[in-house]
């Protein structure tokens, strides 16, 4: 079961990392928007 838990944790971490990266990549053109997103996080 520990292996299953590790896999689920890794998947969650990947999603948590990829979603903010997508927003940051889109907001690179708008510094104010990027700052607001960073504050939200």
Secondary structure, 3 states (H helix, E strand, C coil): CHHHHHHHHHHHHHHHHHHHHHHHHHHCCCHHHHHHHHHHC
